[in-house]
Amino acid sequence: MRCFCVVIWILLSEVAAEAPDIRVAGHVGGSVKIQCPHLLAKTNTKYFCRYPCIKNQDMLIKSGQSLTGRYTLEDSGNGDITVTIIDLQKSDAGTYWCGVERLLMMDTYHEVLLTVTDAPSTHKHPPKATPTAAAVRTVRFKFFTTSSSTLPPSITHHPPSPPPLHLNQHFQLSTHSTSHHLPERFYCMLLLDLSL
């Protein structure tokens, strides 16, 4: 009787050691692999069920079965199993048990918490426009005149300024001689860079 109690104590210790949670996450339409290690379970039947795992409909797949719906269970033969769920849905999120059938005692299991998020967005944003090195620069010129000789203030002539010009690339500085009866005048340009 004493030997039997020791065996039960060892087996219960095994159950306590196999109870850490396993957390997995996937997205809608994707798949997840859940790995569950079990000790002393080489020949035991393994299963994957949805909590609370008390009804037949809670049992999703057992070892020895092929693909069942969206679930597969691979038994490595050393006690470890890998469960794969494909085509994840939001409703798949929740708690599962990854268990092993035991003789003369309660089954051992790992509690699995599955989180399912929305599928990643496939919408691509158009690239942002970036300024190029060949950006057009706008240059505005104003013309004014200066005289090479001094005239009395009463006869000083100031011709009206022509309207501003808009040029994209090139400009010239020109010298213009007026008629012989007027003093020589130079047309000068004042460059204003109005580019941003």
Residue frames as a rotation matrix with the C-alpha (Angstrom) as fourth column:
MET 1
0.570 0.822 0.000 0.00
0.822 -0.570 0.000 0.00
0.000 0.000 -1.000 0.00
ARG 2
0.428 -0.492 -0.758 2.84
0.170 -0.780 0.602 2.32
-0.888 -0.387 -0.250 0.83
CYS 3
-0.648 -0.677 0.349 4.47
0.419 0.065 0.906 1.66
-0.636 0.733 0.242 -2.55
PHE 4
-0.097 0.718 0.690 1.20
0.984 -0.034 0.174 2.48
0.148 0.696 -0.703 -4.33
CYS 5
0.768 0.378 -0.517 1.01
0.514 -0.845 0.146 5.88
-0.382 -0.378 -0.843 -2.53
VAL 6
-0.103 -0.894 -0.436 4.55
0.111 -0.445 0.888 6.73
-0.988 0.043 0.145 -3.63
VAL 7
-0.655 -0.083 0.752 3.65
0.726 0.208 0.655 5.95
-0.211 0.975 -0.076 -7.25
ILE 8
0.413 0.875 0.251 0.58
0.901 -0.433 0.026 8.19
0.131 0.215 -0.968 -7.03
TRP 9
0.596 -0.244 -0.765 2.68
0.258 -0.845 0.469 11.01
-0.761 -0.477 -0.440 -5.54
ILE 10
-0.539 -0.840 0.065 5.22
0.276 -0.103 0.956 10.73
-0.796 0.533 0.287 -8.39
LEU 11
-0.432 0.443 0.785 2.47
0.896 0.109 0.431 10.79
0.105 0.890 -0.444 -11.01
LEU 12
0.683 0.694 -0.228 0.77
0.722 -0.688 0.066 13.80
-0.111 -0.210 -0.971 -9.42
SER 13
0.141 -0.735 -0.664 4.13
0.149 -0.647 0.748 15.60
-0.979 -0.204 0.018 -9.41
GLU 14
-0.711 -0.357 0.606 4.33
0.596 0.150 0.789 14.84
-0.372 0.922 0.106 -13.13
VAL 15
0.184 0.873 0.453 0.91
0.963 -0.253 0.096 16.44
0.198 0.418 -0.887 -13.67
ALA 16
0.722 0.077 -0.687 1.94
0.390 -0.866 0.313 19.60
-0.571 -0.494 -0.655 -11.79
ALA 17
-0.283 -0.929 -0.238 5.11
0.182 -0.295 0.938 19.86
-0.942 0.222 0.253 -13.87
GLU 18
-0.719 0.004 0.695 3.15
0.685 0.181 0.706 19.69
-0.123 0.984 -0.132 -17.14
ALA 19
0.204 0.972 -0.117 0.72
0.943 -0.227 -0.243 22.51
-0.263 -0.061 -0.963 -16.44
PRO 20
-0.522 -0.346 -0.780 2.45
0.225 -0.937 0.266 25.70
-0.823 -0.036 0.567 -17.65
ASP 21
0.586 0.787 -0.194 0.45
0.078 -0.292 -0.953 27.73
-0.807 0.543 -0.233 -20.16
ILE 22
-0.532 -0.612 0.585 1.39
0.718 0.040 0.695 27.82
-0.449 0.789 0.419 -23.84
ARG 23
0.284 0.603 -0.746 0.55
0.049 -0.786 -0.616 31.06
-0.957 0.139 -0.253 -25.61
VAL 24
-0.589 -0.397 0.704 0.28
0.713 0.157 0.684 31.30
-0.382 0.904 0.191 -29.38
ALA 25
0.051 0.576 -0.816 -0.91
-0.120 -0.808 -0.577 34.05
-0.991 0.128 0.028 -31.71
GLY 26
-0.638 -0.176 0.750 -1.99
0.697 0.281 0.659 34.11
-0.327 0.943 -0.057 -35.34
HIS 27
-0.674 0.438 -0.595 -4.03
-0.468 -0.876 -0.115 36.22
-0.572 0.201 0.795 -37.71
VAL 28
0.338 0.918 0.206 -7.27
-0.291 0.311 -0.905 35.61
-0.895 0.246 0.372 -39.59
GLY 29
0.894 0.069 -0.442 -6.65
-0.446 0.220 -0.868 33.37
0.037 0.973 0.227 -42.60
GLY 30
-0.041 -0.993 -0.106 -3.23
-0.890 0.085 -0.448 32.29
0.454 0.076 -0.888 -41.32
SER 31
0.624 0.170 -0.763 -2.09
0.074 0.959 0.274 29.19
0.778 -0.227 0.585 -39.44
VAL 32
0.271 -0.559 0.783 -0.38
-0.948 -0.294 0.119 28.32
0.164 -0.775 -0.610 -36.15
LYS 33
0.108 -0.309 -0.945 1.71
0.047 0.951 -0.305 25.41
0.993 -0.011 0.117 -34.88
ILE 34
0.515 0.127 0.848 1.38
-0.817 -0.225 0.530 24.45
0.258 -0.966 -0.012 -31.23
GLN 35
-0.149 -0.656 -0.740 4.11
-0.183 0.754 -0.631 22.25
0.972 0.042 -0.233 -29.72
CYS 36
0.587 0.430 0.686 3.23
-0.767 0.026 0.641 20.31
0.258 -0.902 0.345 -26.57
PRO 37
-0.444 -0.780 -0.440 5.90
-0.488 0.623 -0.612 18.24
0.751 -0.057 -0.657 -24.79
HIS 38
0.674 0.631 0.383 4.71
-0.693 0.361 0.625 15.34
0.256 -0.687 0.680 -22.59
LEU 39
-0.478 -0.846 0.238 6.77
-0.872 0.425 -0.243 13.01
0.104 -0.324 -0.940 -20.42
LEU 40
-0.847 0.061 0.528 6.24
-0.137 0.935 -0.327 9.24
-0.514 -0.349 -0.784 -20.23
ALA 41
0.183 0.976 -0.117 3.76
-0.320 -0.054 -0.946 9.29
-0.930 0.210 0.303 -23.09
LYS 42
-0.751 -0.576 -0.323 5.40
-0.478 0.136 0.868 7.49
-0.456 0.806 -0.378 -26.01
THR 43
-0.923 0.384 -0.008 2.55
0.299 0.732 0.613 5.06
0.241 0.563 -0.790 -26.61
ASN 44
-0.464 0.789 -0.403 -0.30
0.479 -0.159 -0.863 6.99
-0.745 -0.593 -0.305 -25.02
THR 45
0.045 0.587 0.808 -3.13
0.968 -0.224 0.109 8.52
0.245 0.778 -0.579 -27.05
LYS 46
-0.796 -0.297 -0.527 -2.73
0.410 -0.905 -0.110 12.27
-0.445 -0.304 0.843 -27.46
TYR 47
0.076 0.882 0.466 -5.49
0.991 -0.117 0.059 14.73
0.107 0.457 -0.883 -28.22
PHE 48
-0.973 -0.230 0.032 -6.29
0.228 -0.973 -0.046 18.40
0.042 -0.037 0.998 -28.76
CYS 49
-0.105 0.993 -0.057 -9.57
0.954 0.117 0.275 19.78
0.280 -0.026 -0.960 -27.49
ARG 50
-0.379 0.089 0.921 -11.26
-0.021 -0.996 0.088 23.10
0.925 0.014 0.379 -26.79
TYR 51
-0.994 -0.008 -0.113 -11.85
0.113 -0.014 -0.993 24.05
0.006 -1.000 0.015 -23.17
PRO 52
0.202 -0.222 0.954 -13.69
-0.965 0.123 0.233 22.72
-0.169 -0.967 -0.189 -21.14
CYS 53
-0.527 -0.521 -0.671 -13.00
-0.697 0.717 -0.009 19.44
0.486 0.463 -0.741 -23.01
ILE 54
-0.672 0.328 0.664 -15.92
-0.420 0.569 -0.707 17.55
-0.609 -0.754 -0.245 -21.45
LYS 55
0.480 0.871 0.104 -18.08
-0.322 0.285 -0.903 16.90
-0.816 0.400 0.417 -24.50
ASN 56
0.204 -0.366 0.908 -17.43
0.729 0.676 0.109 15.03
-0.653 0.640 0.404 -27.72
GLN 57
0.778 0.145 0.611 -17.76
0.575 -0.557 -0.599 18.23
0.253 0.818 -0.517 -29.74
ASP 58
0.835 -0.547 -0.060 -14.93
-0.427 -0.712 0.557 19.74
-0.347 -0.440 -0.828 -27.69
MET 59
0.138 -0.797 0.587 -12.54
0.223 0.603 0.766 17.05
-0.965 0.025 0.261 -29.00
LEU 60
0.505 0.017 -0.863 -10.94
-0.678 -0.611 -0.409 18.43
-0.534 0.792 -0.297 -32.16
ILE 61
0.496 -0.387 -0.777 -8.41
-0.561 0.540 -0.627 15.72
0.663 0.747 0.051 -33.08
LYS 62
0.753 -0.301 0.585 -6.66
-0.368 0.543 0.755 12.64
-0.545 -0.784 0.298 -31.60
SER 63
-0.336 -0.924 -0.183 -3.38
-0.794 0.174 0.582 10.97
-0.506 0.341 -0.792 -32.46
GLY 64
-0.668 0.058 0.742 -3.74
0.297 0.935 0.194 8.42
-0.683 0.350 -0.641 -35.23
GLN 65
0.497 0.854 0.157 -6.27
0.567 -0.183 -0.803 10.56
-0.657 0.488 -0.574 -37.09
SER 66
-0.423 -0.556 0.715 -5.42
0.899 -0.357 0.253 12.33
0.115 0.750 0.651 -40.31
LEU 67
-0.968 0.050 0.247 -6.52
-0.037 -0.998 0.059 15.88
0.250 0.048 0.967 -41.08
THR 68
-0.271 0.914 -0.301 -9.74
0.961 0.237 -0.144 16.63
-0.060 -0.328 -0.943 -39.22
GLY 69
0.811 0.576 -0.100 -11.31
0.558 -0.814 -0.162 19.81
-0.175 0.076 -0.982 -40.54
ARG 70
0.745 -0.547 0.382 -8.64
-0.238 -0.753 -0.614 22.47
0.623 0.366 -0.691 -40.06
TYR 71
0.524 -0.498 0.691 -6.62
-0.806 -0.029 0.591 20.52
-0.274 -0.867 -0.417 -37.48
THR 72
0.513 -0.432 -0.742 -3.68
-0.114 0.822 -0.557 18.12
0.851 0.370 0.373 -37.73
LEU 73
0.737 -0.315 0.597 -1.84
-0.624 0.019 0.781 16.38
-0.258 -0.949 -0.183 -34.89
GLU 74
0.389 -0.711 -0.586 1.68
-0.333 0.485 -0.809 15.01
0.859 0.510 -0.048 -35.37
ASP 75
0.945 -0.107 0.308 2.97
-0.249 0.371 0.895 12.55
-0.210 -0.923 0.324 -32.76
SER 76
0.292 -0.925 -0.245 6.78
-0.914 -0.195 -0.355 12.50
0.281 0.327 -0.902 -32.66
GLY 77
0.510 -0.052 -0.859 6.81
0.010 0.998 -0.054 9.12
0.860 0.019 0.510 -30.88
ASN 78
-0.549 -0.742 -0.384 8.70
0.457 0.118 -0.882 10.41
0.700 -0.659 0.275 -27.84
GLY 79
-0.246 0.562 -0.790 5.69
0.928 -0.099 -0.359 12.00
-0.280 -0.821 -0.497 -26.13
ASP 80
-0.634 -0.024 -0.773 5.82
-0.020 -0.999 0.047 15.37
-0.773 0.045 0.633 -27.89
ILE 81
0.017 0.672 0.740 3.05
0.936 0.250 -0.248 16.44
-0.352 0.697 -0.625 -30.26
THR 82
-0.907 -0.196 -0.372 2.60
0.047 -0.926 0.374 19.29
-0.418 0.322 0.850 -32.71
VAL 83
0.037 0.975 0.220 -0.89
0.791 0.106 -0.603 20.57
-0.611 0.197 -0.767 -33.49
THR 84
-0.957 -0.288 0.030 -1.46
0.236 -0.715 0.659 22.72
-0.169 0.637 0.752 -36.58
ILE 85
0.120 0.983 -0.140 -4.55
0.597 -0.184 -0.781 24.88
-0.793 0.011 -0.609 -37.12
ILE 86
-0.825 -0.368 0.428 -5.05
0.556 -0.397 0.730 26.35
-0.099 0.841 0.532 -40.60
ASP 87
-0.413 0.671 0.615 -7.38
0.361 -0.499 0.787 29.05
0.836 0.547 -0.037 -41.96
LEU 88
-0.763 0.038 -0.645 -7.67
0.638 -0.119 -0.761 30.77
-0.106 -0.992 0.066 -38.58
GLN 89
0.025 0.833 0.553 -10.90
0.471 -0.498 0.728 32.56
0.882 0.242 -0.405 -37.73
LYS 90
-0.395 -0.098 0.914 -11.61
-0.578 -0.746 -0.330 35.14
0.714 -0.658 0.238 -35.03
SER 91
0.603 0.746 0.281 -13.84
-0.709 0.340 0.617 32.55
0.365 -0.572 0.735 -33.35
ASP 92
0.470 -0.502 -0.726 -10.80
0.312 0.864 -0.395 30.25
0.826 -0.041 0.562 -32.89
ALA 93
-0.403 -0.647 0.647 -9.42
-0.395 -0.515 -0.761 32.53
0.825 -0.563 -0.048 -30.19
GLY 94
0.648 0.632 0.424 -9.68
-0.645 0.159 0.748 30.97
0.405 -0.758 0.511 -26.75
THR 95
-0.129 -0.654 0.745 -8.38
-0.934 0.333 0.131 28.22
-0.334 -0.679 -0.653 -24.46
TYR 96
0.526 0.181 -0.831 -7.48
-0.559 0.810 -0.178 24.69
0.641 0.558 0.528 -25.56
TRP 97
0.475 -0.438 0.763 -6.03
-0.591 0.485 0.645 21.59
-0.652 -0.757 -0.028 -23.97
CYS 98
0.202 -0.545 -0.814 -3.20
-0.747 0.452 -0.488 19.60
0.634 0.706 -0.315 -25.46
GLY 99
0.319 0.122 0.940 -3.58
-0.911 0.313 0.269 16.35
-0.262 -0.942 0.211 -23.53
VAL 100
-0.591 -0.497 -0.636 -2.44
-0.565 0.817 -0.114 12.77
0.576 0.292 -0.763 -23.04
GLU 101
0.598 0.796 -0.089 -4.70
-0.541 0.484 0.687 9.89
0.590 -0.363 0.721 -21.96
ARG 102
-0.567 -0.762 0.311 -3.36
-0.733 0.294 -0.614 8.21
0.376 -0.576 -0.726 -18.81
LEU 103
0.049 0.523 -0.851 -4.29
0.104 0.845 0.525 4.83
0.993 -0.114 -0.013 -17.35
LEU 104
0.119 0.109 -0.987 -5.37
0.902 0.403 0.153 4.63
0.414 -0.909 -0.050 -13.69
MET 105
-0.385 -0.220 -0.896 -5.17
0.663 -0.741 -0.103 8.42
-0.642 -0.634 0.431 -13.27
MET 106
0.644 0.618 -0.451 -6.34
0.189 -0.700 -0.688 11.73
-0.741 0.358 -0.568 -14.68
ASP 107
0.582 -0.405 0.705 -5.07
0.776 0.016 -0.631 12.82
0.244 0.914 0.323 -18.08
THR 108
-0.114 -0.661 -0.742 -2.16
0.572 -0.654 0.495 15.23
-0.813 -0.368 0.452 -18.20
TYR 109
0.507 0.366 0.780 -2.39
0.854 -0.338 -0.396 18.29
0.119 0.867 -0.484 -20.39
HIS 110
-0.779 -0.580 -0.236 -1.01
0.578 -0.811 0.085 21.69
-0.241 -0.070 0.968 -21.31
GLU 111
0.384 0.869 -0.313 -3.37
0.623 -0.494 -0.607 24.64
-0.682 0.038 -0.731 -21.34
VAL 112
-0.608 -0.550 0.572 -3.02
0.787 -0.324 0.525 26.58
-0.103 0.770 0.630 -24.60
LEU 113
0.208 0.632 -0.746 -4.16
0.331 -0.764 -0.554 30.18
-0.920 -0.132 -0.368 -25.02
LEU 114
-0.406 -0.267 0.874 -4.70
0.905 0.013 0.425 31.13
-0.125 0.963 0.237 -28.67
THR 115
-0.013 0.341 -0.940 -5.02
0.092 -0.936 -0.341 34.76
-0.996 -0.091 -0.020 -29.77
VAL 116
-0.179 0.032 0.983 -6.28
0.968 0.186 0.170 35.60
-0.177 0.982 -0.065 -33.27
THR 117
-0.315 0.005 -0.949 -5.87
0.081 -0.996 -0.032 39.10
-0.946 -0.086 0.314 -34.70
ASP 118
0.755 0.598 -0.267 -7.18
-0.155 -0.233 -0.960 40.68
-0.637 0.767 -0.083 -37.89
ALA 119
0.494 -0.563 0.663 -5.38
0.852 0.466 -0.239 39.87
-0.174 0.683 0.710 -41.12
PRO 120
-0.346 -0.679 -0.647 -2.56
0.434 -0.727 0.532 42.31
-0.832 -0.097 0.546 -41.96
SER 121
0.596 0.585 -0.550 -3.54
-0.136 -0.601 -0.787 45.05
-0.791 0.544 -0.279 -44.39
THR 122
-0.040 -0.580 0.814 -2.49
0.835 0.428 0.346 44.52
-0.549 0.693 0.467 -48.01
HIS 123
0.884 0.406 0.234 -3.34
0.468 -0.746 -0.475 48.11
-0.018 0.529 -0.849 -49.05
LYS 124
-0.173 -0.985 0.017 -0.27
0.971 -0.168 0.173 49.86
-0.167 0.046 0.985 -50.40
HIS 125
0.574 0.298 -0.763 0.01
0.283 -0.946 -0.156 53.63
-0.768 -0.126 -0.627 -50.11
PRO 126
0.800 -0.321 0.506 1.24
0.478 -0.169 -0.862 55.47
0.363 0.932 0.018 -53.22
PRO 127
-0.128 -0.930 -0.345 4.78
0.992 -0.111 -0.067 56.79
0.024 -0.351 0.936 -52.88
LYS 128
0.569 0.274 -0.775 5.09
0.432 -0.902 -0.002 60.39
-0.700 -0.333 -0.631 -51.74
ALA 129
0.768 -0.285 0.573 6.21
0.460 -0.377 -0.804 62.91
0.445 0.881 -0.159 -54.36
THR 130
0.360 -0.733 -0.577 9.73
0.642 -0.254 0.723 64.15
-0.677 -0.631 0.380 -53.73
PRO 131
0.798 -0.089 -0.596 11.32
-0.374 -0.849 -0.374 67.23
-0.473 0.521 -0.710 -55.27
THR 132
0.700 -0.573 0.426 13.81
0.711 0.619 -0.334 66.48
-0.073 0.537 0.841 -58.03
ALA 133
-0.162 -0.877 -0.452 17.18
0.653 -0.438 0.618 68.07
-0.740 -0.195 0.644 -58.68
ALA 134
-0.804 -0.134 0.579 15.82
0.577 -0.410 0.706 69.56
0.143 0.902 0.407 -61.90
ALA 135
0.115 0.881 -0.460 13.20
0.876 -0.307 -0.371 71.68
-0.468 -0.361 -0.807 -60.18
VAL 136
0.074 -0.009 0.997 12.32
0.761 -0.646 -0.063 74.80
0.645 0.763 -0.041 -62.18
ARG 137
-0.366 -0.230 -0.902 13.48
0.782 -0.601 -0.163 78.06
-0.505 -0.765 0.400 -60.64
THR 138
0.557 0.597 0.578 11.61
0.790 -0.595 -0.146 81.25
0.257 0.538 -0.803 -61.35
VAL 139
-0.491 -0.757 -0.432 13.69
0.800 -0.588 0.121 84.40
-0.345 -0.286 0.894 -61.71
ARG 140
0.690 0.706 0.159 12.23
0.721 -0.653 -0.233 87.88
-0.060 0.275 -0.959 -61.84
PHE 141
-0.465 -0.867 0.179 14.17
0.883 -0.467 0.036 90.86
0.053 0.175 0.983 -63.21
LYS 142
0.720 0.539 -0.437 13.72
0.514 -0.838 -0.186 94.58
-0.466 -0.091 -0.880 -62.67
PHE 143
0.000 -0.704 0.711 15.39
0.937 -0.249 -0.246 97.07
0.350 0.666 0.659 -64.98
PHE 144
0.768 0.157 -0.620 16.67
0.359 -0.908 0.214 100.48
-0.530 -0.387 -0.755 -64.04
THR 145
0.570 -0.549 0.612 18.94
0.602 -0.227 -0.765 102.95
0.559 0.805 0.201 -65.82
THR 146
0.420 -0.523 -0.742 21.96
0.531 -0.521 0.668 104.93
-0.736 -0.675 0.059 -64.79
SER 147
0.990 -0.056 0.130 23.47
0.068 -0.612 -0.788 107.82
0.124 0.789 -0.602 -66.67
SER 148
0.256 -0.966 -0.041 27.15
0.961 0.259 -0.101 108.17
0.108 -0.013 0.994 -67.54
SER 149
-0.692 -0.440 0.573 26.88
0.382 -0.896 -0.227 111.96
0.613 0.062 0.787 -67.33
THR 150
-0.575 0.462 -0.675 25.27
0.657 -0.231 -0.718 114.24
-0.487 -0.856 -0.171 -64.85
LEU 151
-0.426 0.536 0.729 22.17
0.556 -0.480 0.679 116.02
0.714 0.694 -0.094 -66.03
PRO 152
-0.829 0.225 0.512 20.38
-0.482 -0.752 -0.451 118.83
0.283 -0.620 0.731 -64.32
PRO 153
-0.819 0.528 0.223 17.55
0.178 0.604 -0.777 117.59
-0.545 -0.597 -0.589 -62.15
SER 154
-0.085 0.866 -0.493 15.02
-0.530 -0.459 -0.714 119.35
-0.844 0.201 0.497 -64.33
ILE 155
0.244 0.173 -0.954 15.93
-0.963 0.157 -0.218 117.33
0.112 0.972 0.205 -67.42
THR 156
-0.765 -0.496 0.410 16.79
-0.560 0.827 -0.044 114.01
-0.317 -0.263 -0.911 -65.80
HIS 157
-0.005 0.757 -0.654 14.90
-0.896 0.287 0.340 111.34
0.445 0.587 0.676 -67.65
HIS 158
-0.700 -0.112 0.705 13.58
-0.493 0.791 -0.363 108.22
-0.517 -0.602 -0.609 -65.88
PRO 159
-0.486 0.557 -0.674 11.90
-0.636 0.303 0.709 105.91
0.600 0.773 0.207 -68.35
PRO 160
0.413 0.707 0.574 9.15
-0.910 0.346 0.228 103.73
-0.037 -0.617 0.786 -66.93
SER 161
-0.596 -0.614 0.518 10.26
-0.629 0.758 0.174 100.30
-0.499 -0.221 -0.838 -65.81
PRO 162
-0.358 0.473 -0.805 9.11
-0.655 0.487 0.578 97.49
0.665 0.734 0.136 -68.04
PRO 163
0.669 0.655 0.351 6.96
-0.718 0.445 0.536 94.78
0.195 -0.610 0.768 -66.43
PRO 164
-0.040 -0.705 0.708 8.82
-0.756 0.484 0.440 91.99
-0.653 -0.518 -0.552 -64.61
LEU 165
0.093 -0.032 -0.995 9.99
-0.839 0.535 -0.096 89.09
0.536 0.844 0.023 -66.74
HIS 166
0.548 0.069 0.833 9.77
-0.579 0.751 0.318 85.41
-0.603 -0.657 0.452 -65.80
LEU 167
0.166 -0.583 -0.795 12.63
-0.847 0.329 -0.417 83.24
0.505 0.743 -0.439 -67.04
ASN 168
0.963 0.263 0.055 13.29
-0.257 0.846 0.467 79.59
0.076 -0.464 0.882 -66.34
GLN 169
0.712 -0.702 0.028 16.94
0.691 0.707 0.153 79.02
-0.127 -0.089 0.988 -67.17
HIS 170
-0.267 -0.928 0.259 19.11
0.964 -0.259 0.064 81.73
0.008 0.266 0.964 -68.78
PHE 171
0.832 0.446 -0.331 19.43
0.430 -0.894 -0.125 85.50
-0.351 -0.038 -0.936 -68.63
GLN 172
0.024 -0.818 0.575 21.71
0.923 -0.203 -0.327 88.13
0.384 0.539 0.750 -70.25
LEU 173
0.287 -0.062 -0.956 23.14
0.477 -0.856 0.199 91.43
-0.831 -0.513 -0.216 -69.14
SER 174
0.189 -0.156 0.969 23.10
0.972 -0.113 -0.208 93.78
0.142 0.981 0.130 -72.13
THR 175
-0.446 -0.366 -0.817 24.50
0.413 -0.894 0.175 97.24
-0.794 -0.259 0.550 -72.79
HIS 176
0.279 0.623 0.731 22.45
0.958 -0.130 -0.256 99.62
-0.064 0.772 -0.633 -74.86
SER 177
-0.790 -0.518 -0.328 23.61
0.470 -0.855 0.218 102.91
-0.394 0.017 0.919 -76.33
THR 178
0.324 0.922 -0.213 20.96
0.570 -0.370 -0.734 105.52
-0.755 0.116 -0.645 -76.87
SER 179
0.681 -0.020 0.732 20.97
0.676 -0.367 -0.639 108.01
0.281 0.930 -0.237 -79.72
HIS 180
-0.248 -0.953 0.172 23.81
0.824 -0.301 -0.480 110.57
0.510 0.023 0.860 -79.98
HIS 181
-0.211 0.173 0.962 21.82
-0.146 -0.979 0.144 113.49
0.966 -0.110 0.232 -78.59
LEU 182
0.827 0.449 0.337 21.22
-0.405 0.063 0.912 111.74
0.389 -0.891 0.234 -75.24
PRO 183
-0.061 -0.888 0.456 23.87
-0.997 0.073 0.009 110.68
-0.041 -0.454 -0.890 -72.76
GLU 184
-0.396 -0.175 -0.901 24.98
-0.385 0.923 -0.010 107.10
0.833 0.343 -0.433 -72.87
ARG 185
0.186 0.535 0.824 22.91
-0.983 0.108 0.151 104.87
-0.008 -0.838 0.546 -70.64
PHE 186
-0.818 -0.412 -0.401 23.52
-0.386 0.911 -0.148 101.38
0.426 0.033 -0.904 -69.34
TYR 187
0.359 0.933 0.027 20.66
-0.735 0.265 0.624 99.05
0.575 -0.244 0.781 -68.69
CYS 188
-0.771 -0.623 0.132 21.37
-0.543 0.535 -0.648 97.02
0.333 -0.571 -0.751 -65.61
MET 189
0.176 0.826 -0.536 19.43
-0.211 0.564 0.799 94.13
0.961 -0.028 0.274 -64.24
LEU 190
-0.422 -0.192 0.886 18.74
-0.903 0.009 -0.429 93.45
0.074 -0.981 -0.177 -60.59
LEU 191
-0.414 0.187 -0.891 18.40
-0.184 0.941 0.283 89.71
0.891 0.281 -0.355 -59.99
LEU 192
-0.239 0.417 0.877 15.86
-0.967 -0.025 -0.252 88.58
-0.083 -0.909 0.409 -57.43
ASP 193
-0.833 -0.060 -0.551 15.67
-0.155 0.979 0.128 84.87
0.532 0.193 -0.825 -56.69
LEU 194
-0.219 0.856 0.468 12.05
-0.970 -0.242 -0.010 84.07
0.105 -0.456 0.884 -55.87
SER 195
-0.111 0.169 -0.979 12.42
-0.204 0.960 0.189 80.32
0.973 0.221 -0.072 -55.79
LEU 196
0.731 0.463 0.501 11.21
-0.595 0.072 0.801 78.53
0.335 -0.883 0.328 -52.63
